[in-house]
């Protein structure tokens, strides 16, 4: 079977170009005054966040601003001291922020050096259209050309993104051609509108997304279409990506979690997942990743060999080490962590300092440590605290109604919950839903019998962050002494029942 990927069609569109930022004035202001006005906020809050080193595990930093009704004013310094500078971005003339309202954000690039920086940026937000439909002007209410192409890109890419989302089901069944054609169109749109301006790194981000889809396609073509030249196709993809600069440092920084996705989906093309399912039966992806860690990790590291620049390699490996610390038992992840420190501590202290902090945070919530205190409320306003569960095992279930893997656990959770007595075992479901109204609709829809409390704030929910959660579903099992018994290595569909049987006399 012959398979042609759009990525290789015609001449490479991934040639690197220099960033040509537009100049607003001849002066060099010490800061940009950023004013954001929203037509309606209601109970929501607007934040201006600095983009951190790690997309998931870094602490988010928000800028202090002044609020007057629905108008927010921030002073953005010319020389950034944010963690995104620690990320080592070679594009030192641009600072990235997220203008966030609840769980949606607009990526805001601001020139930070010399005469590139505008004295003022005014943004008008229509909440119903956010994060699209923004009006961005200078202090004289004149449009800022550097943002016009990105705003145009947002509008033009919307139907492509919708079509890509609709094709996901067919794509995962091996019908990959249309998905890759749409992805190619998205990449060409990004090149046309973004490749030579302030938002050039967003084009790099789209390039990375396209490569990930091409790597994913190999797995599905193997599984459903009998692809026999996977090795050749896999190597060709990464070799071409290397030539086109996708593994250069500035590209990796622009793609954020791109290298994690490259390595993850590359490792899946070796049929590792299929072999685990054949041995254990159907499992959640998280459990497959834990069971097959040695084989998957060995394949992930093969991608690193395509990265030649020293800092790019350090940046890429930082993501792999952080993912291992967050996903597998600490004793398994520790060798990779120590090796990274030994290799890069002197050259890239910002990277190693981040990993040291993250390692200590994970160690603090490892089994045997005291559980993190909490005070959370159900829909009737009743408070629940850690002390309420003394003397029993309690499963903390961090979930949201939009998370399908969370919902897939419910049947087994109900069965296990009914099997054990409430004096011995309880479940506390902590919602990470941003909107409390949505949470109430969800608990009414599913009618689960265990305790439901509202955390809110999405992944910024305090208890979730305290346990260093990176995604959901996320489970912590506490023991009767109020200690952490199992950390993120337990699933109702996989091993929860067995773990409880070993600890609770249920006869």
N, C-alpha and C positions, 0 to 999 in steps of 0.2 A: 504494500500500500504506500502510495506516495503522499506525503504531507508537506504542504508549503505554508510557512508562517508569514504573515504580512510584514513582520519585523525585518525580513530580509529582502523585501520587494524593492527594486530600484536602488538608487544610491542611498547611503546612510543619511538619515535625517538627524542623527544624534551628534553631528559635529559641534564642537565647543565654540561658543562665541563669547566675546568680551561683554561685560555688563556695561551698557551705555545709559547711565542715569540722566534724567533731565535736570537742568539747573534752573532753580527758581529765583535766585538772587545772587548778588556778588558778595554779600556779607556772610559771616560765619556765626550764626546764632549759637548761644550756649545750650539752648534747649528748644524743643518744639512744643507749642501750646496746642494740645489736642482737646477739642471740644466735641462731645458726642451728645446729640439730642434725640430722644426716642419719642415717638408720637404717643405710645401707650406702654406702660410697664406692668400695671396691676400689682400683684404680689411678687413679681420677679425682680431680680437685681441684676444690674449690669456690672461687669468686672473687666478690667484691663489686665491681662496676664502676660508675663514674660514667658517666652517659649523656653522650656527647660532643657537640660542636657538629655535626659531620658524621657521619652513620651509617656511612660507609664509609672515608673518608680521614683522619679525625681519629685521633690516637693514643689508644688506650684507657688510662684511668687506673684502677687498682685500689686499693682502700683496704687499708692494712695492718691485719691483725687477728691475734688470738692463736688458735692451734689447740690443742685438747686432745682427741686422738682424733678423733672425728667431730663435735666441737662447735667452732664458730668464733664468736669474739666481736669485734665492731667498735664503735668509738666514732664516731658520726655527728654532726658539729658542727651547731649550730643555724643558723649563717650559713654558707652554702655558698661555697666558693672554687673549685668545680669548673668545668669547661668548659661544663657545661650552663647555668650562670649566664651565661657569656659568650655563650651562644646567645640571651640576651636574653629569657628567658621572663618574660612579664608575671605569671605565677602565681608570685610570689616566695615564697609560703608553702609551696611544695611542691618537694622535691628528688627526682629520679628516679635509681634505681639498678637494675642488673640483677644478680640473684642467679644466677650462671651455674655450671652443671656441664656440662663438655664443650661441646657445641654447642646446649644448651638453656638457656633463662633464664626467670626469673620477674620481671616488672616490679614493682619495689617503690617505692611512693610514700611519702615520709616528710615530714610537716609540719616546717618548719624555723624558724618564727618564733612568738614569743609563747607563749600557753598552748596552742596547737594541738599542740605537739610532745609526744609521749609520753616519759616518762622511760626506758622500756624496751620493746623489742619482742622477743618470743620466737617463733621460727619452727621448727616441726618439719616435716621433709621426709621423705616416703617416696620413696626413689629410684625405685622401679618406676613411680610415678605422676607424677613430676616432669615438667613444672612445675605440674601440678595436684595436688590433694589435700593442700595445705599446711594446717597448723594455726597460726594467728597469734593470740597472746595478749599481755597486758601482764605486768608484773612479778608480779602476783598470780594469774597463770595464768587470767585472765578474757579471754574473746574480745574483740577490738578491733572494734567495730561498723563502723568506717570501711573495714575490709577484707572484711567479710562479703559485701557485694554483689558485689565483684569475684571472690571465690572462687566464689560462686554463678554469676556470669556465665561463668566458665571452664567449669563443668560443663554449663550449659545451651547454650552456644554450640558445644560439641564436635560434636554430630550435625549441626548446620548447616554447620560447617566441612567435615565429611566429605562432606556432600551437595554443597557448592559445589565441592570438589575433584573429585568424580565427574562433575560437569556440565561441567568445563572443556573436554573434547573436543567435546561438542555445542555449547558456546558458541562456540568458535573456528570452527565450521562454519556459523554463522549462526542456530542455534536458541537464541536469547538469552533468551526469556521466562522459562523456569523458573529460570535462573541469577539473573536480576534479581529475581525473586520471592523466592528464597532470600536474596539479598543485602539486600533490603528487610527481611525478617524479622530478619536479624542486626542491622541498624541499629536497628530498633524494640526489640529485646531490649537492646541497649546503652543506648538512651535510657531505657528503663524502670528498669534496674538501676544505671546509672552517671552519668546526666546531672546529678545534684545532689549529688555527693559528692567524695571524695578522688580518684577515678579518672575524673572528668569528661573529662579530656583523652583518655582511651582511647576514650570515645564519639566525640570529634572525629576520632580516628584511624579509627574504623570508618566514619564519614561520608565521609572522604576515600577510603577503599577502595571505597565504593559508587559515588562519582562516577567513579572510574577505570573501574569495570566498565561504567558507562553510556557513557562515552566510547569504550571498546574496542568496545562493541556496535555503534557506528556503522560502524566499519571492516568488521566481519564481515557486517552487514546490507547494506552496499554490495556486498561481494564475492560474497555467496551468495544474497541475497534481492532484489537489484535496487533497493535503497533509492535514491530520487531526491531526497529533501529533506534530504540530509545537512547542507547549509549551515545551514538553518533549525534543525534539531535540535541541531546543534553549538552554535550561538549561544544557543539557549534553555537548554541545559544549563549553560553557563558563566554566563549572566546570572542564572539562578535560584540557582546556587551562590554567586554574588557577593551576592545579596540575603540569602541564608541565612547569610552570615558565614563560608563556608568559606575565603575568601581573607583573612580577618583574621589578624593576627599570631599570636595565641594558638592559633588553629586550625592554622596552618602549622607552628608549632613542635611541636604535638601530633602532627601527621601525619608528622613527620620527613622521609621521602623522598617525601611525597605530591606536592609540587609538581613534582618530577622526573618522576613518573609521569603527572601531568596533562599536562604539556607533551609528553612523549614520545608518549603515545597520541593526543593531539590531533593532533600532526604526522602520525601514520600515517593519519588519516582523510582525507587529501588524496591518497591513492593513490600516494604517493611510493615506497613499498616495491615496489608492483606494477610501476611504471615501471622501477625498477632491475633487477628480476628479468627483465623483458622484454628488457632490453638485455644483461645479463650472464649470465642463466641463474640457477639456484638457488644461493643463497649463504647463509652463516651471517648471522644478524641483525647481528652486530658489524660484518661487512664492508659490509653495506648501509648501516649508520649512518655509516660512514666515507666511502663513495662519495657518499652523498646529503647530506653534512653541510650545505652551504649552504642547500639547500631545506628540510631539516628544521629547521635552526636558525632560519630566518626564521619558520616556523610556530610554533615553541616560544615565541618572543618575543611572539607575539600573545596568549598566555595571560597574560603579565605585565601587559598593558594592563588586565586586569580587577582588578588589585590596586592599591588606592588609597592605603593607608597607606604612609608612607615606609619605616618599618623593615620592614614586611612585604615590600615590594618588594625591599629590600636583602637580606633573608633568602632570598627566593625566587631571586633572581638569583645569590646565592652558590652555590646548588646547581647551577645551569646552568653557571656558569663552572668550578666544580670538575669537573663531569662532562666538560666539553670538555677541560680540562687532562689528565684521566686517560684520555681515549678517542681523541683525535686528535693529529696531529703538533703539536709545540709552536709552530711558526711559524704554524699555522692558528689555534690557540687563543689566541695572545698578544694580538691586538687586543681581544678581549672581556675578557681579564684586565686589560689596561692601562686600558681604559675603566671597568671596575668600580673599580679603585683610584682613578682620578681623581674618580669620582662619590661614593665613600663613605668614603674614607680618614679624613677629619676627623670624620665623624659616627658611624661604626661601626668603630672600630679593631680590635675583637675579630674581626670578619669579615675585614677586609683583612689582619690579621696571619696568620690561618689560611691565607688564599690565598697570601700571600707565602711562607710556609713550605712550602706544598704545591708551589708553582711551583718553588722551589729544589730540592726533593726530586725532582721530575720532571726538571728540567734535569740533575741529577746522574746520572740513569740514561738520558739520551738518547744516541742513537748517537754513537760516538766516545769515550765515557767508558770508563774501566776497568770490567770486570765485577766484580760483588760477590763476594768470596771466600766459599766455603762448605766445609763438611765434613759430608757426609751418608752414611748407611749403607744397604746393601741388606739383604735378609732374612737373609743369612748373616753379617752383621756386618762386611762389607768396606767400608772407607771410600773415598769418592770426593771429590776436591778439585778446585778450578779448575785447578791445575797439571797434573792428569792429562790434560787435553784440549788442551794446548799444541800448536799446529801444525795444528789442524783446526777446522772449523766445528762448533758444537754447538748444538742446539736444546734449550733448557730448556722442558719441558712441565709446567706446573703443572696438576694434574688431580685428580679424585676419582671413584670409581665411581658416585656418585649423580648426577653431572653428565652428562646426556644429550648436550649439545653436545660435551663432551670425547670421549665414546665415538663420536660421529658422525665424528670426524676419523680414527679408527684405520685404516680401509681405505686411505685415501690415504697415511697415515703409513707403513704397512707397505710399500706399493708404492715410495714414495720412498726409504725406508730400504734396500730391496733394490737399488735402482738405483745408489746411490753407495757407494764403498769406505769401509771403516771408518777408513782412514788419512786420509780427507778429511772425513768427516761422521759425527757421532754424535748420538744423542738421549739426553737424561737426563730421565727422567720423575720429577718430584718430587711425591709425593702430599701433598695437603693434608687427607687423611682424618684425623679425630680419633682413631679407633680403629685401632690397628695390626693387630688381628685381621681387621677388615673389609678393610684394605688388602691383606693377604696373600690373602684369599679373592678379591679383585678381580684381582690380578695372575695368580693361578692360573686364574681364569675367562677372562681375555682372552688370556693367553699371548703377549703382545707381545715381540718379540725384542730390544728395546733395554734399556738399563740402567734398573732400577727402584730408586729410593731412597725412604726414608720421611722426610717432613718432620714430619708430625703437627701438632697444635695448630690445625687448621683454617686460617682466614685469618690467624691470628696466627703462622704458621710464619715463621721468621726470614728466610729467603731471599725468600719471597714478599713479606713486608713491606718488605724492603730494596729491592725493585724497585717498591714502591708499587702492588702488585697490588690491584685492586678486585673482581675476580671471575674465574671460570674458565669455559672454558679461557683460559689466559694464557701467551703464548709470547714468549721472548726468544731471539734468535739471536746467538751470540757468534762472533767471527772468530778466526782462528788466532793472533792476537797477544793474545788474552785481552781484547778490547774488545767493547763492545756494538755489534753491527752493525745489528740491527733491534729496535725496541722495540714490542711489542704491536701491530704492524701486519702480522702475517704469519700465515698459516693454511695447513696442509697441503691443505685443500680448495680453497684460493683461489690463493695466490701463492708458497708455499714452494718448489715445484719450479722455478719460473721464476727465483727469486732465487738458488737454488743453481746453476742452469745458468750464470748470469752470472758466477759466482765460482769454480766448480770445473771443471777440465778432466776430463771424465768419459769421453772417448773412449779 
